[in-house]
Amino acid sequence: MSKVKWVRLGDYISPRNERNSDLRYGVELIEGVNSDGEFQPTKAITDGIDLKPYKAVWSGDIVYNPSRLNIGSLAYRESGMCIVSHLYQVFHVKEKYKNELLPEFLIIWFKRDEFSRIVDYYNYGSQRAEFNLKKLGELIIPLPSLSEQQKVVNAWKAFREIKEQNEAKAAPLMQLCQSYIQELKHKYPAQEIGPYIEERKEINSKNQFGEKDAKGVNTNKEIQECKRIGDKLNTYKIVYDNDIVFNANIKLTQTSEKFAVGLYHGESQCIVTNFYTVMTCNNNLIPEYLMLWLSRDEFARYVKFMSCSSVRDRFSFDEMKHVSLPLPPIDVQRAIVNIYKCANEAKQIAAEADRLSREVCPALLQHVIHN
């Protein structure tokens, strides 16, 4: 019922098969495409590699990994050039159709979940799933007017700009925060945190909190909705704002980064299962500052080393009290925490912009096609 014209994609695109046969491009130009649809320097070992089969990629080209297309390994080259493995497929919009089809519009079309399902459908039963350029060219795509395509592309670019700007802010701030933490080790003597923390053992004995208040801690250091809620909520522990919660039981098979600890922020209390340990900080230790240390990979390895048991590793509150770290004055702790908050806020804004681009742009696409 749509008034939008539908066309065969292969009629509008052309492959680029320019090889580095004369070795004019070196290893410093090798890039790949990750599952987020971004170009990145290669992680492969390049010593002694034969660069002749590598393909040149120029501004305006679209590149994808034919065996990983269903998970988003496809990117648009906006500026500059690079070379990619001969296993990649490289193509561009034909010159005579550049006033009819925007390559960015194609990228948005490819990034939909529906397109991933199409790739999986055609690859079903293949010993090695590869969606080559011939198969891609056989797809039928919508071709709205250039102005309608531009509307969708502008929205996509706006979200990407917000994402990239905030990622650019977050990285140096996070690095600065980590630098300050390393510097503290040399400025302030390490002290056991036992005198500055206290275990909270308040139980939900009167069932004043229900299932909607039950929380858990994941290994990303976040307190989230509880996925499995037990019957005996009257045995759950109560958690207040600024309390730190961690899981004392750690499976032996877990890696060093899997220590589950989180800082709770909420206007009202929540409850956690009694497997968790809940603790508070006094006025000489800011809980966010303590979380910065507890969230580090180094601390997770320390927990793994100090825990003991044959079936389950266990890191108790008593062992937590013996943790040593530098304790600067409150104003120094607060300054470091504020830097971290700024970095974390930038990361959250970037993540939200990325999420919205994946939700809003396909919706705009559908609106353009069907209206």
C-alpha positions in Angstrom: 0.0 0.0 0.0 3.0 2.3 0.3 3.5 4.9 -2.4 7.3 4.6 -2.0 9.1 2.9 -4.9 10.9 -0.4 -4.1 14.0 -1.3 -6.1 16.6 -4.0 -6.5 19.6 -3.0 -4.4 22.1 -4.5 -6.9 21.1 -2.0 -9.6 22.2 0.9 -7.4 25.5 -0.3 -5.9 28.8 -1.4 -7.3 31.6 -3.5 -5.7 35.0 -2.0 -5.1 37.7 -4.6 -5.6 40.8 -2.4 -5.6 43.7 -4.5 -4.2 46.9 -3.4 -2.6 48.8 -5.4 -5.2 51.6 -2.8 -5.5 52.0 -2.5 -1.7 51.5 1.2 -1.7 49.5 1.0 1.6 51.2 -0.3 4.8 50.1 -2.1 7.9 49.2 1.2 9.7 46.2 1.5 7.4 44.7 -1.9 8.2 41.3 -1.7 9.9 38.4 -4.0 10.6 34.7 -3.6 11.4 33.4 -4.5 14.8 29.8 -5.7 15.7 28.9 -2.1 16.7 29.4 -1.1 13.1 32.6 0.9 13.6 35.9 0.8 12.0 38.8 0.0 14.3 42.5 -0.8 14.0 43.2 -4.5 13.5 44.0 -6.6 16.5 45.7 -9.3 14.4 49.5 -9.8 14.4 50.8 -8.0 11.3 54.4 -9.2 11.3 55.2 -10.8 7.9 51.6 -10.4 6.7 51.0 -10.4 2.9 49.3 -7.0 2.2 48.8 -7.6 -1.5 45.3 -9.2 -1.3 44.0 -6.4 1.0 41.2 -4.2 -0.3 41.2 -0.4 -0.4 38.3 1.4 1.2 37.6 5.1 0.3 35.3 7.7 1.7 31.6 6.8 0.8 32.3 3.1 0.8 30.3 0.5 2.8 32.2 -2.4 4.2 30.9 -5.6 5.8 32.1 -8.9 7.1 30.0 -11.5 5.1 30.3 -14.1 8.0 29.3 -11.6 10.7 26.8 -9.4 8.9 23.9 -10.8 11.1 25.5 -9.3 14.2 26.1 -5.9 12.8 29.6 -6.0 11.3 28.9 -3.4 8.7 30.2 0.2 8.5 30.1 3.3 6.4 33.5 5.1 5.6 32.8 8.8 6.1 36.3 10.1 5.6 39.9 9.0 4.8 40.9 5.7 3.5 42.0 2.3 4.9 42.6 -1.2 3.8 40.7 -4.3 4.9 41.1 -8.0 4.7 40.2 -9.6 1.3 37.5 -11.5 3.2 35.5 -8.3 3.6 32.9 -7.1 1.0 33.3 -3.5 -0.1 30.8 -1.5 -2.2 29.5 2.0 -2.9 26.5 3.7 -4.5 26.9 4.1 -8.2 27.8 7.6 -9.3 24.6 8.0 -11.4 22.4 7.1 -8.4 24.0 9.3 -5.8 21.1 11.8 -6.2 18.6 9.0 -5.5 20.1 6.9 -2.8 22.1 8.1 0.3 24.6 5.5 1.6 23.8 6.6 5.1 20.2 5.7 4.4 21.3 2.2 3.4 23.3 1.9 6.6 20.2 2.6 8.7 18.2 0.1 6.6 20.9 -2.5 7.3 21.1 -1.8 11.0 17.5 -2.9 11.6 16.8 -6.2 13.4 14.7 -7.2 10.4 17.7 -7.1 8.2 19.7 -9.4 10.6 16.8 -11.9 10.5 16.9 -11.8 6.7 20.6 -12.6 6.7 20.0 -15.5 9.2 17.2 -16.8 7.0 19.3 -16.9 3.8 22.2 -18.4 5.7 20.2 -21.1 7.4 21.7 -24.5 6.9 25.0 -23.2 5.5 28.2 -24.9 6.8 29.9 -21.4 6.8 27.4 -18.6 6.9 28.5 -16.0 4.3 26.2 -13.3 2.9 28.1 -12.3 -0.2 27.5 -9.2 -2.3 25.5 -11.1 -4.9 23.0 -12.1 -2.3 22.9 -8.5 -0.9 22.3 -7.1 -4.4 19.2 -9.3 -4.8 17.4 -7.7 -1.9 14.5 -5.3 -2.6 14.7 -2.0 -0.7 12.5 1.0 -0.4 13.6 4.2 -2.2 11.9 7.3 -0.7 12.6 10.7 -2.1 16.1 12.1 -1.3 14.6 14.7 1.1 12.7 12.0 3.0 15.9 9.9 3.2 17.8 13.0 4.4 15.3 13.4 7.3 16.1 10.0 8.6 19.8 10.4 8.1 19.8 13.7 9.9 18.2 12.2 13.0 20.7 9.3 12.9 23.6 11.7 12.6 22.3 13.8 15.5 22.2 10.8 17.8 25.6 9.7 16.6 27.1 13.1 17.3 25.7 13.1 20.8 27.2 9.6 21.3 30.6 10.5 20.0 30.9 13.8 21.8 30.1 12.3 25.1 32.3 9.3 24.6 35.1 11.7 23.8 34.4 13.5 27.1 34.1 10.4 29.2 37.4 8.7 28.1 39.9 11.5 29.4 37.8 12.1 32.5 37.9 8.4 33.4 41.6 8.3 32.7 42.1 11.3 34.9 40.1 9.7 37.7 42.2 6.5 37.5 45.4 8.6 37.5 44.4 10.4 40.7 43.6 7.0 42.3 47.1 5.7 41.4 48.6 8.9 42.7 46.8 8.5 46.1 48.8 5.4 46.7 52.0 7.5 47.0 50.5 10.4 48.9 48.5 8.7 51.6 49.3 5.6 53.6 47.0 2.6 53.1 44.6 2.0 56.0 42.2 -0.8 56.8 38.6 0.3 56.1 37.2 -1.6 59.1 36.8 1.5 61.4 35.0 3.3 58.5 32.3 0.8 57.6 29.6 -1.1 59.4 27.4 -4.0 58.4 23.7 -3.4 58.1 21.7 -6.4 59.3 18.2 -4.9 59.4 15.8 -7.6 58.3 12.4 -7.2 56.5 10.8 -9.2 59.4 7.5 -7.5 59.2 7.2 -7.8 55.4 7.0 -4.0 55.1 8.7 -4.4 51.7 7.3 -6.7 48.9 8.4 -8.3 45.6 8.5 -4.9 43.8 11.2 -3.8 46.2 13.4 -6.8 45.8 16.8 -6.1 44.1 20.0 -7.9 43.1 23.5 -7.0 42.1 25.0 -7.9 38.7 28.6 -8.2 37.7 28.5 -4.9 36.0 28.4 -3.3 39.5 24.7 -2.3 39.1 21.8 -2.9 41.4 18.9 -4.1 39.4 15.4 -5.6 39.6 15.6 -9.1 41.1 15.0 -11.8 38.5 14.4 -14.7 41.0 12.4 -13.8 44.1 12.1 -16.3 47.0 9.1 -17.0 49.1 10.5 -15.8 52.5 10.7 -12.1 51.9 10.7 -11.6 55.7 14.3 -12.9 55.7 15.5 -10.4 53.2 17.9 -7.5 54.2 16.9 -3.9 54.0 19.1 -1.5 52.0 19.1 2.2 52.4 20.3 5.0 50.1 24.1 5.1 49.8 24.5 1.5 51.1 27.0 -0.8 49.4 25.8 -4.3 48.6 28.0 -7.3 47.6 27.6 -11.0 47.1 29.8 -12.8 49.6 29.6 -16.1 47.7 31.7 -16.3 44.5 31.8 -19.3 42.3 35.2 -20.8 41.7 34.6 -20.8 37.9 34.1 -17.1 37.7 36.7 -14.8 36.3 38.4 -12.1 38.2 36.1 -9.4 36.9 32.9 -11.1 38.2 32.8 -9.7 41.7 29.2 -8.5 42.2 29.1 -5.2 44.2 26.9 -2.2 43.8 26.0 1.2 45.4 22.3 1.7 46.0 20.7 5.1 45.3 17.0 5.4 45.9 14.4 7.6 47.7 12.9 4.6 49.3 14.6 1.4 50.7 14.8 -1.8 48.9 15.5 -5.4 50.0 18.0 -8.1 48.9 18.3 -11.7 49.7 20.3 -12.7 52.8 23.0 -14.1 50.6 24.1 -10.5 50.1 26.2 -8.4 52.6 25.0 -4.8 53.1 27.3 -2.2 54.6 27.3 1.5 55.3 30.2 4.1 55.5 30.7 6.7 58.2 31.4 10.4 57.6 35.1 9.8 57.0 34.6 7.7 54.0 32.4 8.6 51.0 30.6 5.5 49.7 31.2 6.5 46.0 34.9 6.8 46.7 34.9 3.3 48.3 33.0 2.0 45.2 35.7 3.3 42.9 38.1 0.9 44.6 35.8 -2.0 44.9 34.9 -1.8 41.2 38.4 -2.2 40.0 39.7 -5.4 38.4 42.5 -5.4 40.9 40.1 -5.7 43.8 38.2 -8.5 42.1 41.5 -10.4 41.9 42.2 -9.6 45.6 38.7 -11.0 46.5 39.5 -14.2 44.6 42.8 -14.6 46.3 41.5 -14.0 49.8 38.3 -16.0 49.6 38.3 -19.6 50.8 36.3 -22.8 50.5 36.4 -25.9 48.3 32.8 -25.6 46.9 32.3 -21.8 47.0 34.7 -19.0 47.5 33.4 -16.7 50.2 34.4 -13.1 51.0 32.8 -12.1 54.2 32.3 -8.7 55.8 35.0 -9.5 58.3 37.4 -9.9 55.4 36.1 -6.7 53.9 37.1 -4.8 57.0 40.7 -5.8 56.5 40.8 -4.3 53.0 43.4 -1.5 52.9 43.3 1.6 50.7 44.5 5.2 50.9 42.1 7.5 52.7 42.6 11.1 51.8 40.6 14.0 53.3 36.9 14.2 52.5 37.4 17.1 50.1 39.9 15.1 48.1 37.6 12.0 48.0 34.7 14.2 46.9 36.8 15.8 44.1 37.7 12.4 42.7 34.1 11.2 43.0 32.9 14.3 41.1 35.3 13.6 38.2 34.0 10.0 38.1 30.4 11.2 38.2 31.0 13.5 35.2 32.7 10.7 33.3 29.9 8.3 34.1 27.2 10.7 33.2 28.8 11.3 29.8 29.0 7.5 29.3 25.3 7.2 30.2 24.3 9.9 27.8 26.3 8.3 25.0 24.7 4.9 25.7 21.2 6.5 25.7 21.9 8.2 22.4 23.0 4.9 20.9 19.9 3.2 22.2 17.6 5.9 20.9 19.3 5.8 17.4 18.6 2.1 17.3 14.9 2.6 18.2 14.0 6.0 16.8 15.7 5.8 13.4 14.0 2.5 12.3 10.7 4.0 13.4 11.3 7.1 11.3 12.3 4.8 8.5 8.9 3.0 8.7 7.1 6.3 8.8 8.9 7.5 5.7 8.1 4.3 3.8 4.5 3.9 4.8 3.3 7.6 4.8 
